[in-house]
Amino acid sequence: MKRNIVLPIVTATVLVVAVLTFALPKILEGNGVAGAADPKAEQFAQGQDVVIKASDISSDASYYDYDANGTKVQLFAVKASDGTARVALNTCQVCQGSPKAYFVQNGDNFVCQNCGNSFASTQVGDAAQGCDPIPVTNADYTIKDNTIVVPASFLDQYASSFTNWKKA
């Protein structure tokens, strides 16, 4: 009789452990609240211009989250391999609308997590109408006191590009 009870308990335990180990992380991945804060990104409230300090721009991209009326709009800044500061919205022009339409830095390259397109840091902010981040050009921001200031009104225009965005 005891043997008949042990087998279902062991089977249930193994099943629960398997679900918690393999399925739960996949279920939770990219299933966060739209607009949830990226712990590595500096946060800016609705209506607040994003201010990027020149001293924060390096070959490792720095990220900035802007709250566009409840939708997180993320941009990044990087010092490209040619020494120039580059700024872009962290969503793909082609893949925008997809939950994984964002870029991850891999050395001097940025890779779209939706389609896998990769390009060099020297292309950030330049390329338009391809699988590239949406450019934030010097016509879109001002330089003031060793900072780049991206107006909230500019970022608000792009909120719809981030509606389904779920960066892990």
FENCORQUI-V928170 format. One record per run of one state. SS is the DSSP state (H for helix, E for strand, - for the rest). FROM is the first residue (numbers start at 1). TO is the last residue. If there is no record, write none. Layout:
BEGIN
ss->SS from->FROM to->TO
ss->SS from->FROM to->TO
END
This chain:
BEGIN
ss->- from->1 to->1
ss->H from->2 to->28
ss->- from->29 to->41
ss->E from->42 to->44
ss->- from->45 to->49
ss->E from->50 to->53
ss->H from->54 to->56
ss->- from->57 to->61
ss->E from->62 to->68
ss->- from->69 to->70
ss->E from->71 to->79
ss->- from->80 to->84
ss->E from->85 to->92
ss->- from->93 to->102
ss->E from->103 to->106
ss->- from->107 to->108
ss->E from->109 to->112
ss->- from->113 to->117
ss->E from->118 to->120
ss->H from->121 to->123
ss->- from->124 to->132
ss->E from->133 to->135
ss->- from->136 to->140
ss->E from->141 to->144
ss->- from->145 to->146
ss->E from->147 to->150
ss->- from->151 to->151
ss->H from->152 to->156
ss->- from->157 to->158
ss->H from->159 to->162
ss->- from->163 to->168
END
